[in-house]
Amino acid sequence: MRHFTSVNDLGDLKAAVKEALEIKKNRYAWQELGRNRTALLIFFNNSLRTRLSTQKAAMNLGMNVIVLDVNQGAWKLETERGVVMDGDKSEHLLEAIPVMGCYCDVIGVRSFARFESKEDDYNEKILNQFIQYSGKPVFSMEAATRHPLQSFADLITIEEYKKKDRPKVVMSWAPHPKALPQAVPNSFAEMMNATDYEFVITHPEGYELDPRFVGRAKVEYDQRKALEGADFVYAKNWAAYRDPHYGQIICQDRSWTIDTEHMSWTDNAYFMHCLPVRRNMIVTDDVIESPQSIVIPEAANREISAQTVLKRILESL
């Protein structure tokens, strides 16, 4: 594996999950693989799970780790070509990227959608500049349109907890006070579509995702109907994708919040969320604290998904 930006880079999913579960049994078995190798983790946005899990995964493999928070302790970076740099941005990304590449063997990049330009966001402008100009393998720690490390961890978790070969997995939109990117729902949908699970997406009208990611999923606007018989409920908010409302909140219907009544419509489903979660907006306290909530094991698997990806990248060097 040279780069990791989507589920497509994993190849055979069954083989990827099997490898991940082997790593989970003995995560320190491949420390020589990363010896004298350096991972540079670059954050354009805040992080808790991604930063900790990816750094831990690299250390498990014997790697040195450099973490750079672009917004603290670094020069402000210009990303646009042709700009007269007479403002507060002192360095251009086109010089910064190859310099960063000089100091490491692998680069992880976290850069959210800006909601300024749908075209720029969905062309993954920043992530692709790192791939083009760094000269090093690049993996996504969440980009504008996808969060593949999260969706890989989600798949590992479902495989660990499923009680039938073909579970029903429902991704439900839920209200949130801020406009959030579509990266997590896009990536989760892409991952679920690559399995043989029964997969349903439910959301209010106007919150349709990019058809490329919806794929073969059944879209159901009636949340109760969607949740009936579900084995896993994945709650997530996202802002509108369709123009002219791209990046906007068009609905905050609190009836979509996942509570015990919603979960009662399911087949004793497990509750999932990528975290951080707005309690009593996305999900009520009683649901997220219930025995059916697997948000903590799901978060723990972020270390395993990251280590599997880094292991494969190291093996290709």
C-alpha positions in Angstrom: 0.0 0.0 0.0 1.5 3.4 -1.1 -1.3 5.7 0.0 -4.4 5.3 2.1 -7.3 7.7 1.4 -10.4 5.4 1.1 -11.7 1.9 1.7 -10.7 1.0 -1.9 -7.0 1.1 -0.8 -7.6 -1.8 1.6 -8.3 -4.4 -1.1 -10.0 -7.5 0.1 -11.9 -6.4 3.2 -12.1 -9.9 4.8 -8.3 -10.1 4.5 -7.9 -6.6 6.0 -10.2 -7.4 9.0 -8.4 -10.7 9.5 -5.0 -8.9 9.5 -6.4 -6.2 11.9 -7.6 -8.9 14.4 -4.2 -10.6 14.3 -2.6 -7.3 15.1 -5.0 -6.7 17.9 -3.9 -10.0 19.5 -0.2 -8.9 19.5 0.2 -5.3 18.5 3.9 -5.2 19.3 4.9 -8.1 17.1 6.1 -5.9 14.2 8.3 -3.4 16.0 11.3 -4.0 13.8 9.2 -3.0 10.8 9.2 0.6 11.9 12.6 0.8 13.5 14.4 4.0 12.4 11.3 5.1 10.4 9.5 8.3 11.2 5.8 9.1 10.9 4.8 12.8 10.6 1.3 13.5 11.7 0.0 16.8 10.5 -3.2 18.3 12.0 -5.0 21.2 10.3 -7.9 20.5 12.7 -8.6 19.4 16.3 -8.3 15.8 17.3 -8.4 13.5 20.2 -9.0 9.9 19.1 -7.2 10.3 15.8 -4.1 11.9 17.3 -3.8 9.5 20.2 -4.7 6.3 18.3 -2.5 7.0 15.3 0.5 8.0 17.4 0.1 4.9 19.5 -0.2 2.7 16.4 3.0 4.1 15.0 4.8 3.6 18.3 3.5 0.0 18.4 5.3 -0.6 15.1 8.6 0.9 16.5 8.3 4.2 14.6 9.5 7.6 15.7 6.5 10.1 15.7 6.5 13.8 15.0 3.2 15.6 15.5 2.6 19.0 14.0 -0.4 21.1 14.8 -0.5 23.6 11.9 -2.6 26.1 13.9 -0.2 26.2 16.9 3.5 26.6 16.7 3.8 26.7 12.9 3.8 29.4 10.3 0.3 30.1 8.9 0.1 28.3 5.6 -1.2 29.6 2.3 -2.9 26.9 0.2 -3.9 28.9 -3.0 -1.7 29.3 -6.0 -1.3 32.8 -7.5 -2.0 34.6 -4.3 0.0 37.7 -3.4 1.1 36.7 0.1 0.9 40.1 1.8 -1.4 39.0 4.6 -0.9 36.9 7.7 0.2 33.7 6.0 4.0 33.5 5.9 4.6 30.2 4.1 3.1 28.4 1.1 2.0 24.8 1.3 3.9 24.1 -1.9 7.2 24.8 -0.1 6.1 23.4 3.3 5.0 20.0 1.9 8.4 19.0 0.3 10.2 20.3 3.4 8.0 18.1 5.6 8.8 15.2 3.4 12.5 15.6 4.1 12.0 14.8 7.7 9.9 11.6 7.6 9.1 8.3 5.9 5.3 8.5 6.1 2.9 11.4 6.4 -0.6 11.4 8.0 -2.8 14.4 7.1 -6.0 15.6 8.9 -7.8 18.4 7.0 -11.6 18.9 7.2 -13.9 20.4 4.6 -13.9 24.1 4.8 -17.4 24.6 3.3 -16.0 27.5 1.2 -16.0 25.6 -2.1 -17.7 22.3 -2.7 -15.4 21.8 -5.7 -12.3 22.2 -3.6 -13.6 20.1 -0.8 -14.7 17.2 -3.0 -11.5 17.3 -5.0 -9.5 16.9 -1.8 -7.3 19.8 -2.6 -5.1 19.7 0.5 -4.7 16.0 0.8 -3.9 15.6 -2.8 -1.2 18.3 -2.6 0.6 16.2 0.0 0.3 13.1 -2.2 1.7 15.1 -5.2 4.5 17.1 -3.6 5.7 15.3 -0.5 7.4 12.4 -2.2 6.3 10.1 0.7 3.4 7.7 1.3 0.4 9.7 2.6 -2.5 8.4 4.6 -5.7 10.3 5.5 -6.5 11.0 9.2 -9.7 12.5 7.9 -10.1 14.6 4.8 -12.8 16.8 3.4 -14.9 13.9 2.0 -13.7 10.7 3.8 -12.5 9.4 7.2 -11.2 6.0 6.2 -9.4 5.1 9.4 -12.7 5.6 11.3 -14.8 3.6 8.8 -12.2 0.8 8.9 -12.4 0.8 12.8 -16.2 0.7 12.4 -16.0 -2.4 10.2 -13.7 -4.1 12.6 -16.1 -3.4 15.5 -19.1 -4.6 13.6 -17.3 -7.8 12.7 -16.4 -8.4 16.3 -20.0 -7.8 17.6 -22.3 -9.1 14.9 -24.5 -12.0 15.7 -25.4 -12.9 12.2 -23.5 -13.1 8.9 -25.5 -10.4 7.3 -26.5 -7.8 9.9 -28.8 -4.9 9.2 -26.8 -1.7 9.7 -28.6 1.7 9.8 -26.8 5.0 9.6 -29.2 7.7 11.0 -28.8 11.4 10.7 -29.2 13.2 14.0 -29.4 16.9 15.0 -26.3 19.0 15.9 -25.8 22.7 16.7 -23.0 23.1 14.2 -22.6 22.3 10.5 -20.5 19.2 10.2 -18.7 17.7 7.2 -19.9 14.7 5.3 -16.6 12.8 5.7 -17.6 10.3 8.4 -21.0 9.4 6.8 -19.5 9.3 3.3 -16.7 7.0 4.5 -19.0 4.8 6.6 -21.4 4.4 3.6 -18.6 3.6 1.3 -17.3 1.0 3.7 -20.7 -0.6 4.3 -21.4 -0.7 0.6 -18.2 -2.8 0.2 -19.6 -5.5 2.5 -22.6 -7.8 2.0 -24.5 -6.2 5.0 -28.0 -4.9 4.7 -27.3 -1.2 4.7 -29.9 1.6 5.2 -29.4 5.4 5.4 -32.1 7.5 7.0 -32.3 11.3 7.2 -34.7 14.2 6.7 -35.3 15.3 3.2 -32.6 17.7 2.0 -29.7 15.8 3.7 -29.0 13.5 0.8 -25.4 12.6 0.5 -23.3 12.5 -2.7 -24.7 9.6 -4.8 -21.1 8.2 -5.2 -21.1 7.4 -1.5 -24.8 6.4 -1.1 -24.1 3.6 -3.7 -26.4 0.6 -3.3 -27.7 1.7 0.2 -31.4 2.0 0.7 -32.4 5.5 1.6 -35.4 5.7 3.9 -36.8 9.1 5.0 -39.0 7.5 7.7 -36.6 7.0 10.6 -38.8 4.5 12.4 -39.2 2.3 9.4 -35.4 2.4 8.8 -34.6 1.4 12.3 -37.0 -1.6 12.4 -35.0 -4.8 12.8 -31.7 -3.0 12.9 -28.7 -4.9 14.4 -26.4 -1.8 14.5 -27.4 1.9 14.7 -24.8 4.4 13.6 -25.8 7.9 14.5 -24.1 10.9 12.9 -24.9 14.4 11.9 -23.8 16.0 8.6 -24.5 19.3 6.9 -26.4 19.5 3.6 -24.5 18.3 0.5 -26.8 19.5 -2.3 -26.6 23.0 -3.7 -27.6 25.7 -2.9 -27.3 24.6 0.7 -23.9 22.9 0.7 -22.4 23.1 4.2 -25.5 24.5 5.8 -27.9 23.4 8.6 -31.3 23.1 7.0 -33.0 21.2 9.8 -32.5 20.6 13.6 -35.4 18.3 14.2 -34.9 16.9 17.7 -37.2 14.0 17.0 -34.3 12.4 15.2 -32.2 12.2 18.4 -31.5 8.5 19.2 -33.3 7.7 22.5 -34.6 4.5 24.1 -37.8 4.7 22.1 -35.8 4.7 18.9 -33.7 1.8 20.0 -36.8 -0.1 20.9 -37.7 -0.2 17.2 -34.5 -2.2 16.5 -33.6 -5.8 17.1 -31.8 -5.0 20.3 -29.2 -3.1 18.2 -25.8 -2.0 19.2 -25.3 1.8 19.2 -22.3 3.3 17.4 -20.9 6.8 17.0 -17.5 8.0 15.9 -17.2 10.5 18.9 -17.0 13.2 20.0 -20.8 13.2 20.5 -23.2 15.9 21.6 -25.2 14.2 24.3 -28.9 14.7 24.2 -28.6 16.1 20.7 -27.2 13.1 18.8 -28.0 10.5 21.5 -29.5 10.5 24.9 -27.5 9.7 28.1 -29.4 6.4 28.7 -28.6 5.1 25.2 -24.9 5.9 25.1 -24.4 4.6 28.6 -26.4 1.4 28.0 -24.9 -2.1 27.6 -25.7 -1.9 23.9 -23.5 1.1 23.4 -20.2 0.1 21.8 -18.7 3.6 21.2 -15.7 2.9 23.5 -14.7 -0.4 21.8 -15.3 1.3 18.5 -12.9 4.1 19.5 -10.3 1.6 20.8 -10.3 0.0 17.4 -9.0 3.2 15.9 -5.6 2.2 17.1 -6.0 -1.2 15.3 -7.2 0.3 12.0 -4.3 2.8 12.0 -1.7 0.2 12.8 -3.0 -2.1 10.1 -2.7 0.7 7.5 0.7 1.8 8.8 2.0 -1.8 8.8 1.0 -2.2 5.1 2.6 1.1 4.2 5.8 0.2 5.9 5.8 -3.2 4.2 5.7 -1.4 0.8 8.7 0.9 1.5 
